[in-house]
Amino acid sequence: MMTTNEEERQKAALNYLFFPAIYFLVTKESRSLVIFHAKQSLIFGLVFILGNILLGLIPLVGWSLLPIWNIIFFLGWLFLIIKAYQGEEYKIPWLVDFVLEKISRNKK
């Protein structure tokens, strides 16, 4: 979905700085593009943090993979910011669906 509203695209891109995503979810932002990217940025950030923790706990191999993990996530982060600013609801393949499905299943 493409949108031309500059303010909405800026808010969507700001979500990837993590704390604005929390703010937009708590204030119940009404624009679907902003909410989509807020949820996705939180999932993306949490996967990044968990990956860093897990790799940090594995001596040698994990420590060796940490820089690669960080570079991959940095490039992904930049890509998602660009997609959000372009007004696209680009969904991270498998990750977002998997997490949202688990969340909705736990609510039932």
C-alpha positions as a Markdown table, in Angstrom:
| # | Residue | x | y | z |
|---|---|---|---|---|
| 1 | Met | 0.0 | 0.0 | 0.0 |
| 2 | Met | 1.4 | 3.4 | -1.0 |
| 3 | Thr | 0.6 | 6.7 | 0.7 |
| 4 | Thr | 1.5 | 10.2 | -0.2 |
| 5 | Asn | 0.9 | 11.8 | 3.2 |
| 6 | Glu | 4.3 | 13.2 | 4.2 |
| 7 | Glu | 3.5 | 13.3 | 8.0 |
| 8 | Glu | 2.3 | 9.7 | 8.0 |
| 9 | Arg | 5.4 | 8.5 | 6.1 |
| 10 | Gln | 7.7 | 10.4 | 8.5 |
| 11 | Lys | 6.0 | 8.9 | 11.6 |
| 12 | Ala | 6.2 | 5.4 | 10.0 |
| 13 | Ala | 10.0 | 5.8 | 9.5 |
| 14 | Leu | 10.5 | 7.2 | 13.0 |
| 15 | Asn | 9.1 | 4.0 | 14.4 |
| 16 | Tyr | 12.4 | 2.3 | 13.7 |
| 17 | Leu | 14.1 | 4.4 | 16.3 |
| 18 | Phe | 12.2 | 2.1 | 18.8 |
| 19 | Phe | 10.8 | 4.6 | 21.3 |
| 20 | Pro | 8.5 | 6.4 | 18.9 |
| 21 | Ala | 7.0 | 3.0 | 18.1 |
| 22 | Ile | 6.1 | 2.5 | 21.8 |
| 23 | Tyr | 4.7 | 6.1 | 21.9 |
| 24 | Phe | 2.5 | 5.6 | 18.7 |
| 25 | Leu | 1.1 | 2.3 | 20.1 |
| 26 | Val | 0.4 | 3.7 | 23.6 |
| 27 | Thr | -1.3 | 6.8 | 22.2 |
| 28 | Lys | -3.3 | 4.6 | 19.8 |
| 29 | Glu | -2.3 | 6.3 | 16.6 |
| 30 | Ser | -5.1 | 5.9 | 14.1 |
| 31 | Arg | -3.1 | 5.6 | 10.8 |
| 32 | Ser | -2.6 | 2.0 | 9.7 |
| 33 | Leu | 0.8 | 2.6 | 8.1 |
| 34 | Val | 2.2 | 4.0 | 11.4 |
| 35 | Ile | 0.7 | 1.2 | 13.5 |
| 36 | Phe | 2.0 | -1.4 | 11.0 |
| 37 | His | 5.5 | -0.1 | 11.2 |
| 38 | Ala | 5.3 | 0.4 | 15.0 |
| 39 | Lys | 4.5 | -3.2 | 15.5 |
| 40 | Gln | 7.1 | -4.4 | 13.0 |
| 41 | Ser | 9.8 | -2.2 | 14.5 |
| 42 | Leu | 9.3 | -3.5 | 18.0 |
| 43 | Ile | 9.4 | -7.1 | 16.7 |
| 44 | Phe | 12.5 | -6.3 | 14.7 |
| 45 | Gly | 14.2 | -4.7 | 17.7 |
| 46 | Leu | 13.4 | -7.5 | 20.1 |
| 47 | Val | 14.7 | -10.1 | 17.7 |
| 48 | Phe | 17.9 | -8.0 | 17.4 |
| 49 | Ile | 18.3 | -7.8 | 21.1 |
| 50 | Leu | 17.6 | -11.5 | 21.7 |
| 51 | Gly | 20.0 | -12.5 | 19.0 |
| 52 | Asn | 22.7 | -10.3 | 20.5 |
| 53 | Ile | 22.1 | -11.9 | 23.9 |
| 54 | Leu | 22.1 | -15.4 | 22.6 |
| 55 | Leu | 25.2 | -15.0 | 20.5 |
| 56 | Gly | 26.9 | -13.2 | 23.4 |
| 57 | Leu | 26.4 | -16.3 | 25.6 |
| 58 | Ile | 28.1 | -18.6 | 23.1 |
| 59 | Pro | 31.9 | -18.4 | 23.5 |
| 60 | Leu | 34.0 | -18.1 | 20.4 |
| 61 | Val | 31.5 | -19.1 | 17.7 |
| 62 | Gly | 28.8 | -16.7 | 19.0 |
| 63 | Trp | 31.2 | -13.9 | 19.6 |
| 64 | Ser | 32.6 | -14.4 | 16.1 |
| 65 | Leu | 29.1 | -14.2 | 14.6 |
| 66 | Leu | 28.0 | -11.1 | 16.5 |
| 67 | Pro | 29.6 | -8.5 | 14.1 |
| 68 | Ile | 27.9 | -10.2 | 11.1 |
| 69 | Trp | 24.6 | -10.3 | 13.0 |
| 70 | Asn | 24.9 | -6.6 | 13.8 |
| 71 | Ile | 25.8 | -5.7 | 10.2 |
| 72 | Ile | 22.9 | -7.7 | 8.8 |
| 73 | Phe | 20.4 | -6.1 | 11.2 |
| 74 | Phe | 21.8 | -2.6 | 10.6 |
| 75 | Leu | 21.3 | -3.1 | 6.8 |
| 76 | Gly | 17.8 | -4.5 | 7.4 |
| 77 | Trp | 17.0 | -1.5 | 9.7 |
| 78 | Leu | 18.0 | 1.0 | 7.0 |
| 79 | Phe | 16.0 | -0.9 | 4.4 |
| 80 | Leu | 12.9 | -0.9 | 6.6 |
| 81 | Ile | 13.3 | 2.9 | 7.3 |
| 82 | Ile | 13.4 | 3.5 | 3.6 |
| 83 | Lys | 10.4 | 1.3 | 2.9 |
| 84 | Ala | 8.4 | 3.1 | 5.7 |
| 85 | Tyr | 9.4 | 6.5 | 4.3 |
| 86 | Gln | 8.3 | 5.4 | 0.9 |
| 87 | Gly | 4.9 | 4.6 | 2.4 |
| 88 | Glu | 5.1 | 0.9 | 1.8 |
| 89 | Glu | 3.8 | -1.7 | 4.3 |
| 90 | Tyr | 6.8 | -4.0 | 3.6 |
| 91 | Lys | 6.5 | -7.0 | 5.9 |
| 92 | Ile | 9.6 | -8.9 | 7.0 |
| 93 | Pro | 9.0 | -12.4 | 5.5 |
| 94 | Trp | 7.8 | -15.0 | 8.1 |
| 95 | Leu | 8.9 | -13.0 | 11.2 |
| 96 | Val | 6.0 | -10.6 | 11.6 |
| 97 | Asp | 3.3 | -13.1 | 10.7 |
| 98 | Phe | 4.9 | -15.7 | 13.1 |
| 99 | Val | 5.0 | -13.3 | 16.1 |
| 100 | Leu | 1.6 | -11.8 | 15.5 |
| 101 | Glu | 0.1 | -15.3 | 15.1 |
| 102 | Lys | 1.6 | -16.4 | 18.4 |
| 103 | Ile | 0.3 | -13.2 | 20.2 |
| 104 | Ser | -3.2 | -13.6 | 18.9 |
| 105 | Arg | -3.2 | -17.3 | 19.7 |
| 106 | Asn | -2.2 | -16.5 | 23.3 |
| 107 | Lys | -5.0 | -14.0 | 23.7 |
| 108 | Lys | -7.7 | -16.6 | 23.0 |
